[in-house]
Amino acid sequence: MAAIEIQGLEKVYRTGFFSHKLKRGLMPLTLSVEEGEVFGCLGPNGAGKTTTLKLLLGLVFPTSGTATILGRPLGDIEVKRHIGYLPEQPYFYDHLTAVELLDYYARLSGVDARERKRKVERALSRVGMSDAARTQLRKFSKGMLQRVGIAQAIVHDPKLLLLDEPMSGLDPIGRREVRDLVQQLNEEGKTVFFSTHILSDAETLCDRVAVLNKGELKGVGVVADLLREKLGEVEVVFSGAQAVAELSSLGALCHATGDVVRALLPERSLEPVLAALRKNQARLISVTPVQATLEDYFLERVGDESPTKPNEVKA
């Protein structure tokens, strides 16, 4: 069963002083997220990622279309107990301590009083915030607040996690810890749907990704399929700069760092290139098929379009 099933979900906003202008924040979107997968929603700022999450959560209402979450329709109150949500820019009452904040959210989520303390402590431990449990949030850095935000999203042990830019504000160590946590949660059977514009995080974590731009779905794919080898391209690494001129004449793009040269070339040129290396007595280090990256896929779908703006529609 799909954890999230979206059918033609669309959002049009009224803007302007008299609300006469209409701008489409999300074009009709049809998408499904299977139970137990990590699904990444990619796109530049303003692409419609946050709008999609807010529609699923009932924070804004769709202009048209529908969706189901864990088999229940949008707006079903009961399903909210099974969802953990981290907004892109969370704001918490900064006079509270981390323990007080999580206890508050655990109460809102219906966590049993006998389990509340244990779950709060476990959530803080999982995000590496046990040492700051009694510290007021006003003394936290941006990264620490982001960790607390993730803790409040998991404190009630939800089945589905909706995370809006979960790595925002984290240093490289913090990002690695959050990636590890997401993987652990997924191994426990939880479905994770998160938005990001950091492609390396999506490439590491996701089973599938969708690309949005200007409110429109540009593509959906399994990450493993998207990262297949580029047909017909190989990278040859060798030592021996004297061979560069001949390799360039064979169609290789060479980049030298000291005496080590990396050459990108069509596969059909591999045999002549290897022969040229032998002739110039260069030392071969490696021959590797070139693999596509998630960035390649993203840029193919988004291209060099102008900065993202909501699409105007006629009233």
Order of alpha helices (4+ residues) and beta strands (2+ residues): beta-beta-beta-alpha-beta-beta-beta-alpha-alpha-alpha-beta-alpha-beta-alpha-beta-beta-alpha-beta-alpha-beta-beta-alpha-beta-alpha-beta
